[in-house]
Each structure stands twice: as structure tokens, then as C-alpha cells.
């Protein structure tokens, strides 16, 4: 706290919002590691812990350091992995899914108490950021830091840190690489690591990218975090009780994944290098890469890809769009068909082209149903309330002239929402046909989730899309989760509603997902410590 407060004072004196951002980010590493690498969240006897403090018996599910009264903290020991003094830090295979007796690390989903450490660190991070704003004591500068556009080069910094973590096997665990034969790799080896991928990520970053302003700020202040700056006390942050009362947490897990086609793997005899991207309530999540496996079920010591996302207690949202299809009938009369482009418009700013590959669309007498491509818009958060109209549009007349549209019908998430018998030519300046529909403004306690299966091609160019959506022209899945009971979904790719020459969208894939809700019992209010009022001595009487 003292080091962070003093560093923020420097940022305040220079009026630099980038320095504010860098200092808050740097300090959070230590804050979060406190919960991942000490006994703080443990209870004696739990998963082999010899003497964890056991705060959750009296102070809620996920109390942070500052949620515990100082008098109680002072009476219980909390320790980290210091060689020769306490338990070791812990390795991967020998400690994965095992007891804390052989390692106290809780920094990846396969470790005991990972979820407890993660959630506690989440609330501690919010608590710390709120305190940092007070230490800075300059709301105008803080607001500038909040509005700060990403400085030049920051994207490359973030990409490099993620890639290096992935290929070293340290992103969500699952094992680090080994350049030798597997039998000689020892108990740190796992399929999440890649020596060639790690070498490529490091060389790309350090040889192809100049030092960014954000990285320069980090280097300027890094040494400050290795030294004590005085001995003065710093006021402790407020309790996180209000944050915990106002939040819920949902968890997405990938329990199994599979690539069906040889094309989902690398060129040659190699198997696929599978990973998953996800978005939960607008936040992006990346998984590790499991290398050289066309299918993977996460046997021990591996652990499912896992992501946790906060949801406000009063959260309400429109249902996410999962599927959108339109049935189009072309009239059965002379010259009724068209080779012009045809679209479905769903609001003033969004329309989708209707097309089937290797197929002559909208010919005389055709009755076809089209799946519109949703991957990009559902990832961006397209929901049912965004569908405000159902309108067929044709491009300017080509050589064949107009198109005789008999009728069309739209289904949203499998439910019919609009239909129209048109029976007229779409041509010249009259190339649209609209069907009446009622916009669905309803909201509910539902969390939007989006997920895709990918195949890593760091040495061969762009990554491949694994198809886990049953509809043509779609590869990812979008759905809504109502916080509460656990649900399971198994999604397999397909080409439903494709053209006569049935072509796969990407390489056929499959994954099994689980969604669940983490219960929270907030810590009790901290006791109010009253400062005694000094007594005034009455003056002596002169008489």
C-alpha cells in the first residue's frame, strides 16, 4: 500500500494518466498473488492444508485481507511458500488435483481451492482499485486514466504476454513444453506447452516490436516495487461487503473438445492444436492451447478450461440471438427468378446477405430456407431486442431484371416472428418487401454467452475455425444462461440449410460446455472503531 500510494503521488505530480494505469496494474499482480500463493483462503485440514486460517467459517465465503478485523488477523498465521519455512510453492503434474500438502499454489483450475482464491482475488482487486483512487486523491486525473485510449503498442504487449504465457504452458496451467522425448520431460510437462510456439512468440515480440510507452512506464516503476518506502501507516481500504452483496459470479467450463476432420490439424501427420475463445457478458476470455490432440477430455492432472464472470445482482438483459433463419419462396412464373443479391434487413443498421454456396439461389418456383451468418454479430452482443424489422431487399436490377417474390417468413431463436405473402415484383425503385413484427423489448435475468472452437496455426499462418454450430454459414455458438442451476450443452458442427453441394463451414468440431453459478456469502460489516475523544482538563479556580 505504501509503495503504491507513493508511486501514485508521482503520477499525480506529473499529471500522467498512463502512469496511473501502469501503477494500478502492476500493484494488482501482488494483490492477486496474495490469494493464489498463500494460505489465506485455506482451512486447516482442507485438501491437506495443515493450518489454514479458516476465515470462511465466520467471515463469509470470500473475505479479503481487508474484510477481516485487524485484531482477528493478528491472531492467526498466514504464510506463503518459503523454502525451508513452510510448504513448497507446488509443481504441476505431481501436485495437480492433489493435496495442498505438496504445494500451496492455487493459480490454475486444476488446483484445490482455485475457485475460492480466484473469487477472493476478484473482490480484492476491485477493493484495491477503489482504494487506489483515494490514494491518488485526484478525481480529474483518475477520470482521465479511465478514459485513456490504448497507447501505441499496448495491443502488441498484451498479445505477446498472452502468447508467451500460452506456449510456456502457464496460462491456466495444463503443463509446460519439453524439447526432449516425453519420457525425459519430468513432472512439469503437459500438452499445453509448445517449445516452437514459445520461441516464435518471444522472437516476434522482441525482434519485431519497438518498446511501447506502456512498457516503458512499467520499467520506470518496476524497481520501486522491490523496496520499502518509509514506515508510515496507510489507511486500509474499505470492506468489500458492498461489492459482494451487489454481485454474482457465473462459471463457464469446457469439459471436452474434438476436431473431426483432418483439416482441423496442422499440415502433414500432426493432430490438431485445439483451444476455445469465449465471451461472457461482453468480456473476452482465452483458453490455453492443447497441442497435438484431435480430441481431448481433460484427464487428470489436466483441468477443464474455466472462466468466471461477474454479474450484477440486479442484472437484466435481452435474450441473446442464437439462430436466425428466413424462408423465401420465389413465384412460379416466367422470368420470376433472379441472380441479383438478396438480403434480410433486421434493423436500420444491420442486414444479412442470403446465399448458399455452390447453389443457384432464387430460381423460379424455389422454396428455400436460409441461415444468416451470425458469428460476428452475436459475439458483439446481438440480442432479441435488436431485431426491429423483417425486410427483404434486392440489389439493383441486373441483366435479368426484377424478381417475383411470393412470400417470406422469419424465425428468431426457432420462433416465428414475421411472415408476409408478397406476390409482387421487386424491381426498379421498388426492391423491398416488409413484414410486420412486434419488437420484443423484454429483459430478464439472463447472461449472454458466446464460444468458438479454434485450431492454433502459429507456424502455418492463420488459425483454423472449428465448426461447432449446426447451421450453415455459422461456426460459433451463442446462448443465454439464467444464473442458478448448472446446465450442460454439447454442440457439434454441421451444415443444416446449406446448398445442394453440401460444404462444411469450417472444420467440423464438437465441444461440451458447462455453465454454473458460484454462491456468495458476503462478509459481515467491519466493527466500527471509535476514536476516543480526548478529555479536557478543567482549569483550576483562582479562588
N, C-alpha and C positions, 0 to 999 in steps of 0.2 A: 504493500500500500504506500509506504513511504517513497519508494523508488518511483512508482507510477505517478504519484502526486507531484513529485519534483520534476519529472520529465514533462508532465502536462503544464507545469509552470513555465518551462522553457518554450513549449509550443505557444502558450498564451503570450509570452513576451515577443515572439516573432510573428504572431497573428497568422500562423500557418495551419490551415485545416488538414493538410496531408500529414503533417506531423502528429496531429491529434489522432487521426485514423490509425497511423502506424503504431503509436504507443498503446492505444487501446487493444489493437490486435495482438501485439507482442505480449502484453501482460496477460491476455486471456489464455495463452498457452500454459502458463504456470498455474493459473486458476483451475483450468480443466484437468491438468495432470495431477493436481492435488487429490482429486476424487478417483482418478483412474489408477494411481500408483501409491496410495497409502491405504491404511486400514480404516479410513473414515466411515465407509458405508457398511462395514462388516459387523457381525455379531459373533461373540465367542461361540465356537462350535459349529458355525455355519460354513458349509463347504470346506471344512478343515481349518478355518480361522482359529488360531489359538486364543486370541484375546481381543477381538474387535470391540469397539466401544458400545455398540448396540443402541445407537440413538433412536432408531425407528420404534422402539418399544414405547417411548414417551413423547417423541417429538415429531410425529408424522412419518409419512413414507419416505420422503426425500429431503431431510433437513440439510441445509448448507452449514458451513462453518459459522456463519454469522446469524443463523437461526437458533443456535444453542446459546443459552446464557453463559457468560464468561465463567461464572462460578462453577457451572457444571463442566465446561470444557477443561478447566484447570484440574479437575479431579479424576480425569480418565486419560490414559495414554493413547496417543495416535502416532503411528510411526510409518516410515517409508522403508523401502528395500535398501538397506545399507549393509554392505558385505561385512559379515562378522558380528553384526549387532542384531539384525532381525532376519526375517525370511528373505529369500532372494527375489529379484525382480520377476523372474519366470521366463521360460522359453516358449516354444510354440507346440511342437508335437508332444513332448513329454508332459507338458502342463495343460494342453488344450483339453477342455471338457473334463478337467480333473479337479483336484482339491486345491485350495489356497495354500495348503501346507507346503507345496513345492513351488509356489510362485504367487505373488500378490497382484500381478498385472490384471487389469480389467478393461483393457483398451481395444478389444475386438469381440464380436458377438459370440465367439466360441468359449469365452471365459466366464466362469461363475461370477454373478453379480454385475455383468456388463450393463444390463439394462438399468439397474439401480444406480451405478456410477454415472451412466450417460445422462439419465434424467436429472440427477442431483447436479451434475455439472452444467446442464442446460439452465436450470433456475439460478445457479451460482453465477453463470455468465451474464444473465440479464440483471441480476442484482449488482454485479461488479460494474457493468456499464452505467447503470443509474448512479452508482457512487462516483464513478469517474467524471460524470457530468458535474457533480457537486464539487469535486476536487479541482476541476478546471475553473469553475466559477466564472464562466463567460458564456452565457446562453447564445449570444450572437455568433461567436466562433464555433460553438457546438453545432448550431444550425447549419453553418457553412460546411462543416465536416459531414453532416448528414446528407447535404445536397451535393456533395462532391462528385463530379463526374469521374469515371475511371481514368486515372492518369495514364499517359502513354506508356505502353509496355507492361501494364499490370496484367493484361489478359495473358500475355506470354508467361509472366511469372506464375500465375495461377495454374495455367496449363502444364507448365514444367513441374511444379510441385506435385500436382496430381499424378502426372505420368511417372515421375520418379518414384513416388510412393506406391503406385500400382505395380510397376515392374520390379520393384525391390521386394514386393510381397508384403509390405507393411500397411497397405490400405485395407482396413477391416480384416487384417490377418490373412489366414489361409496359406501361409508358408512362403518362404523366400527362395530365390533361384539358386541353382548349383550348376557349375560348369562341368563337373565331373560326372561319372556314371552315378546313377541314382543311389546305388548301394553304398557309395562313399560319401554321400552328402550330409549325413548326420541328421540330428533331430530338429533342425531348423528348416529342412527342405519341404516345400509344398508346391502345388501346381499353380499357385497364383503368381509366382515369380518367373521372370524371364531375363537371362543374362544379356541376350542380344537386344531385347526391348529396353532394358535399363541403360545399356551402353548408348543406344540410339537417342534416348530421351536426354541423357546428360550431355552428349555431344551437341545435339540440336540446340539446347538452351544456351550452353556456354560458348559455342562457336558461332551461332547464327543470330544471337540477340544481344543488343547493347544493354548495359546496365540501366534499368528503369529508375525513374525518380522514387518510386515506392521502395524499391530495393535499396536505393541509396539512403533513404530515411532509416530503414531497418539497420543498416550497417553503422549509421551515425549513432544510434542509440543502443545497439546490442550490448556494448561493453558496460553501459550503465546498469544493466540488469544483473551484473555479476559482482556488484559491490554494494555495501551498505552506505546509505547517505544519512548519517546522523543517528540519533536515538530517540527523537521526539515521537510522541504517540500521534496516531492519526485516527480520527473519529471513524468508528466501524460503520459499514453500510447498514441500511435499514433491513429488517427481516424481509424474506421473500414470500411471506404468508399471503399477501395480497395477490402476487403473481400466481401462486399455486392455486388459490381459490378461483382465479379467473381463467384457468387453462385446463385443457385435457390433452392427452397425447395418444396418437394412433400409431400403429406399427405395421409396416409392410415387410413381408419376408418372401424371398424367392426360395422355395423348397426343392425345386428340381428344374432342370432345363435340358433341352435337347435340340440338336440340329439334324434334320432328316437327310438332306441332300449333300452329296459330295461337294457341291459348290460352296457350302457354308464354311468349309475348311480352307486351309491355305492351298496354293497350287502344289501339286505333287501328292505324295502319300500322307502328308500331315493331317491330323484331325483338327477340328475347329478350336478356336480360341474364343470362348463364349463369355459375354458379360451382359449386364442389363442396365439400361438407363430408366429412371423413373422421375415422375413429378407428382408431388402430393401437395395439394392446396397451394399451388403456384411456386413451390420450391423444388429445384432440381437436385437429384441425387445420382451419384455414380457408384457402380459396384466395382470390385476387383475384376480381373480377367482370370478365368480358369483356362490355362493353356493346354492344348493338345488333347482335348476331350470332345467328342461329338455329343456326349451326354454326360450329365453329372448330377448326382443325387445328394451330395454333401455328406459322405460318410465321416464318422469321427476320425481324426480330430477336426475336420473341416466344419464350417458352420454356415447356415443359410445366409445369403445376402440379406442385410437387415437395415431398415431405415426408420427413424422415429420423427414424427412431425407434430408440432403443437397445433391445437385447435381451440380458439377462444370459447369460453363457456357458453356465450350467447350466440355462437356461430349459426348462421343460416345462409343457404346458398341455393341457387337454381340447380336442378338436376343436370349433370354433365351429359353432353351428346355422346352416345355410344355408337349408334348406327343411323344412317340417313339414306333412304332409297326412294327412287321415283319410278313409277311405271308409266311408260309412254306408248300410246297407240297411234300409229300413222294410218290415215284413211286409205281405204281400198278403192282407189280411183286412179285414172290415168294421170301420170306425172306427179302423184302425191308425194313421193319420196324426195329426199334432199341429201346432198353431200356437204351442205353448209354446217358450220359448227352450231351446236345446240347446248344451252346452259340451263341450270336451275339456279334462280336467284332466291336467297333466303332472307336477306336484309339489304339495306341500301348500299352497304359496303362489301358484300360477300356474295359471290356466285361460284358455282362449280360447273366445269365442263362435263358433259355426258358422253362417254366414249367407252367402247370395248375394243381391246387390241385385236388386230387381225380379223376385223369384222366390219361388214358394210352396214353401218347404222342407219336407222330411219328410212328404210325402204318401204315401198308400197305394201300396206297390209301388215306391217310389223307390229308385234305386241311384245315389248321388251322392258325388263326392269333393270335399272342401273343402280349400282352402289357408288356414291360420290367419295372422292379421296379426302379423308378426314384427318390423317396423321398430324399434319402441321397445325391445323386449327384447333383440334382437341387438345394437343399439347399446350397451346396458347390459352386454353380455358373455355372453349366454346361450350355454351350451356343452352338448355331448352329455351330460356327467356330471350336468347339472342335470335331465335328463329321468328321473325316478324312477318314474313310473307312467303308465298309459294308461287313463283312466277317462272314460266318457261320463256326463254329468249332465244332467238335465232340471229346469227350474224347476218351481215348484208348479203343480199341475193347473189349467188354465184351464177355459173352458166346455166344451171338447171332451173333457175327462177325460184319460185316460192315452195312452201312445204305445207301440206294439208294435215294439220294436227287434229286428230279425232278426240283424244282425251288424255288426261294425265292424273296421277294420284301419288301423293307423298306420304311416306311413313317415317316417323321420327321415333327412334328407340323401339321400333317394332309396332308402334301405334299409329293408326291412320289419323292424319291431322288436316289433310286438304285433298280435294278432288274436284275435277271440272270436266264436263263434256263440252268441248270447244267446237268441233266441226266447222272449222274455217281455215282459210289460207293464211299463213304467216309469210308476208312478203312486203316489198316496197317499204313504206314507213310504218307498217303495222306488223311488227315482228315479235310481239309479246302476247302472252295469254296468262292471266292471273286467276287463281282460285282463292276464294275467301277462306280465312282461317282465323282462329282466336288465339292471340298470343298468350302463352302460359306464363304469367308473372309469379306463380307460386314459388316460394322458397321453403326449405326445410333444413333440418339438421343433417346435412349430407356433405361429405368430403370428396372433392374431385380427385381421382387418381388416374394417372397415365403411365404406361410402361411399354418398353420395347426391348426385344432381344437383338443383340448385335454380335458381330464377329470381328475380332481385332486383326487388322492387317497392317501393323506398323512397318513391316518390311516390304509390303507389296502395294502400297497405295491406300485408297480409301477403304474404310471399313465396310463390310457387307451387312445388309439388313436381313435379319432373320424374320420370317413372316409368322406371326402368332395371331393373326386376325383371319377369321373365316371368310370375310368378304373380299371380292376383287378390289384392286387398287388401294388396299389398306394393309399395313403390316403391324402396326402397334395396336394396343387396346386402351380403351377409355371406359371408366365406370365410376359409380359413386358408392361410397361406403358410409353407412349410418353408424356412428360410434356406438359401441355396445358389444354384442356377442361376436365371437370370431367367425369369419367366413373364409371359405377356400374356393379358389377358382382355378380351373385348368383350361388353358387356352391353346388351341392348335391352329396353325395357319391353314388357309385354303384359298379357293378361287371361285367362291359362290358368286353368281351373276356375272361371270366372265364371258368372253366372246366364244365363237364357235371353235377357234383354235385356243384351247384352254391353256393359258400360260400362268405360271406362278408369279406372284408379285415380287417377292424376294425369294430367299431360300427357305423352304418350309421349316418351321421350328415349333417348339412347344415349351411352355413353362407352367409351373404350378405356383400360385401365389396364395399367401395367407394375409388377411387383414385382421387386426385385433386392437383393442383399446386398453391402455395402461391406467389402472385406477390410481388416484392421487388422494392421500390424506394430508391436508396442509398442516404445517407446524403450528403449535399454539402461539398466541401473541407473546412476545418477549415481556418479561416483567418490567414495569416502569421503575426506573431507578431515580428516586427523588434526590435532588441535591439539597443537603441541609442548609437552611437559612442561617447565616451567622447571627448569633445573639449580640445585641448591642448593650454594652455596659452602661448602666445609668450613671450620670455624673454625680459626684459627691455634693452634698449640700454644703453651702458655705456657712450655714448657721450651726 
